[in-house]
Amino acid sequence: MTGAALRVGVIGVGRMGADHAQRVAHRIANATLVAVADPDRVRAAELAAQYDDVRVFADPLDLIADPRVDAVLIVSPGFVHEEQVLACIAAGKFVLCEKPLTMDAASSLRVVEAERAGGRALIQVGFMRRFDPEYAAMKAMLDSGDLGRLLLVHNIHRNKDVPAGFTSEMIVRDSLVHEVDVCRWLFGEEITEITVLSPAPTSYAGEGVVDPQVAIFRMESGALATTEVFAKSGLGYEVRCEASAERGNVTVGLGSGVFVRAANAWGGAIPDDFRARFATAYDDEVQAWVDASRRGVVVGPSAYDGYAASVVCEAGLESLASGSPIKVVLS
Ligand SMILES: NC(=O)c1ccc[n+]([C@@H]2O[C@H](COP(=O)([O-])OP(=O)(O)OC[C@H]3O[C@@H](n4cnc5c(N)ncnc54)[C@H](O)[C@@H]3O)[C@@H](O)[C@H]2O)c1
């Protein structure tokens, strides 16, 4: 593709899809929002009406097949990602698929194999933390070698609240999956074993939901990573990561932005959710995807990264059920 803007279609216009649609329409260079699809046609039409010349589809497969759509941003629920990503591969269209790539290891492997069979990389997976300026600086610092070998990573991932129906399994597959990718990326190694523990539950936990959870990853080198995940901390959206290396440590997510003194208190604000905390990361992720798609290449987290995360999460679900460490076996 040469000078023309990338014509982007967005599939699924709920919380995250509406955010991505606005990003493509207003903040991303060399991209145009041309279509949206959602089985909730009213929601899709209301969203499209906010922009000029955006077509509305009730069936996402029709959007993918439309020759006026160059590339597809999939922001539908995870259980329909496989069908939609496979349709993009069949149509030869670049796709940015929100995490999780699919719901389990077998379906993620089918996606990896279909992309390979097509002979061309087309898929970027929405692990946006890799594009967050703080995480990117941490990665660069660790990779420089100045701090020596990375030994330990400690993550905190607290959601203030989650939509009704959010289950224990979704804490692993939808929330912890981010730390799975962060740790594979920071260490540059695979996770070989995962344990998911069930500490004393918060009284805010949904009926029958194990909340919070603590996960322990064992890396190929023997290094360890811990993660505390809350679905409902009640407090605000907090994501922190501390990496401990032989000659120093690096922390991201302290939120030490604007500092206010008022009303007999001092301090800063805690965002409500990921859209505020990771706004820059999402912008940079989507811009990188648009730029790469226009050049005809894929950058960032690949289909294989999505597959590896699915394998780790599947083992994590087994550990959540049994309380035992579970080995991670990649194909
Ligand atoms: N990267 C991140 O930080 C992040 C944050 C939130 C959500 N997500 C991911 O984004 C995706 C959507 O999450 P959300 O929070 O916006 O969910 P949501 O429930 O708010 O919205 C989902 C939308 O998809 C629509 N939908 C349902 N079935 C569909 C289908 N078959 N095809 C197309 N659309 C369909 C629904 O009508 C709804 O409008 C999920 O994969 C989620 O894991 C990623």
PDBQT file of the ligand as one rigid body, heavy atoms in Angstrom, charges set to zero:
ROOT
HETATM    1  N1  LIG A 401      -6.510  -4.877  25.920  1.00  0.00    +0.000 N 
HETATM    2  C1  LIG A 401      -7.276  -4.518  26.933  1.00  0.00    +0.000 C 
HETATM    3  O1  LIG A 401      -6.815  -3.910  27.886  1.00  0.00    +0.000 OA
HETATM    4  C2  LIG A 401      -8.750  -4.846  26.914  1.00  0.00    +0.000 A 
HETATM    5  C3  LIG A 401      -9.617  -4.198  27.800  1.00  0.00    +0.000 A 
HETATM    6  C4  LIG A 401     -10.965  -4.518  27.732  1.00  0.00    +0.000 A 
HETATM    7  C5  LIG A 401     -11.431  -5.444  26.836  1.00  0.00    +0.000 A 
HETATM    8  N2  LIG A 401     -10.545  -6.066  26.020  1.00  0.00    +0.000 N 
HETATM    9  C6  LIG A 401     -11.005  -7.093  25.063  1.00  0.00    +0.000 C 
HETATM   10  O2  LIG A 401     -11.864  -6.489  24.111  1.00  0.00    +0.000 OA
HETATM   11  C7  LIG A 401     -12.886  -7.402  23.729  1.00  0.00    +0.000 C 
HETATM   12  C8  LIG A 401     -14.255  -6.775  23.998  1.00  0.00    +0.000 C 
HETATM   13  O3  LIG A 401     -14.352  -6.446  25.372  1.00  0.00    +0.000 OA
HETATM   14  P1  LIG A 401     -15.376  -5.329  25.894  1.00  0.00    +0.000 P 
HETATM   15  O4  LIG A 401     -14.987  -5.061  27.304  1.00  0.00    +0.000 OA
HETATM   16  O5  LIG A 401     -15.458  -4.214  24.948  1.00  0.00    +0.000 OA
HETATM   17  O6  LIG A 401     -16.760  -6.146  25.858  1.00  0.00    +0.000 OA
HETATM   18  P2  LIG A 401     -18.251  -5.557  25.782  1.00  0.00    +0.000 P 
HETATM   19  O7  LIG A 401     -19.100  -6.642  26.330  1.00  0.00    +0.000 OA
HETATM   20  O8  LIG A 401     -18.297  -4.210  26.405  1.00  0.00    +0.000 OA
HETATM   21  O9  LIG A 401     -18.512  -5.385  24.227  1.00  0.00    +0.000 OA
HETATM   22  C9  LIG A 401     -18.557  -6.472  23.353  1.00  0.00    +0.000 C 
HETATM   23  C10 LIG A 401     -19.319  -6.051  22.113  1.00  0.00    +0.000 C 
HETATM   24  O10 LIG A 401     -19.231  -7.119  21.171  1.00  0.00    +0.000 OA
HETATM   25  C11 LIG A 401     -20.522  -7.350  20.637  1.00  0.00    +0.000 C 
HETATM   26  N3  LIG A 401     -20.627  -8.719  20.164  1.00  0.00    +0.000 N 
HETATM   27  C12 LIG A 401     -21.205  -9.804  20.744  1.00  0.00    +0.000 A 
HETATM   28  N4  LIG A 401     -21.096 -10.876  19.945  1.00  0.00    +0.000 NA
HETATM   29  C13 LIG A 401     -20.443 -10.465  18.821  1.00  0.00    +0.000 A 
HETATM   30  C14 LIG A 401     -20.052 -11.092  17.627  1.00  0.00    +0.000 A 
HETATM   31  N5  LIG A 401     -20.318 -12.381  17.385  1.00  0.00    +0.000 N 
HETATM   32  N6  LIG A 401     -19.403 -10.353  16.707  1.00  0.00    +0.000 NA
HETATM   33  C15 LIG A 401     -19.146  -9.044  16.916  1.00  0.00    +0.000 A 
HETATM   34  N7  LIG A 401     -19.493  -8.398  18.028  1.00  0.00    +0.000 NA
HETATM   35  C16 LIG A 401     -20.138  -9.094  18.973  1.00  0.00    +0.000 A 
HETATM   36  C17 LIG A 401     -21.490  -7.004  21.750  1.00  0.00    +0.000 C 
HETATM   37  O11 LIG A 401     -22.795  -6.719  21.238  1.00  0.00    +0.000 OA
HETATM   38  C18 LIG A 401     -20.806  -5.785  22.356  1.00  0.00    +0.000 C 
HETATM   39  O12 LIG A 401     -21.191  -4.595  21.698  1.00  0.00    +0.000 OA
HETATM   40  C19 LIG A 401     -12.623  -8.688  24.530  1.00  0.00    +0.000 C 
HETATM   41  O13 LIG A 401     -11.814  -9.550  23.774  1.00  0.00    +0.000 OA
HETATM   42  C20 LIG A 401     -11.830  -8.173  25.726  1.00  0.00    +0.000 C 
HETATM   43  O14 LIG A 401     -11.000  -9.145  26.332  1.00  0.00    +0.000 OA
HETATM   44  C21 LIG A 401      -9.225  -5.770  26.019  1.00  0.00    +0.000 A 
ENDROOT
TORSDOF 0
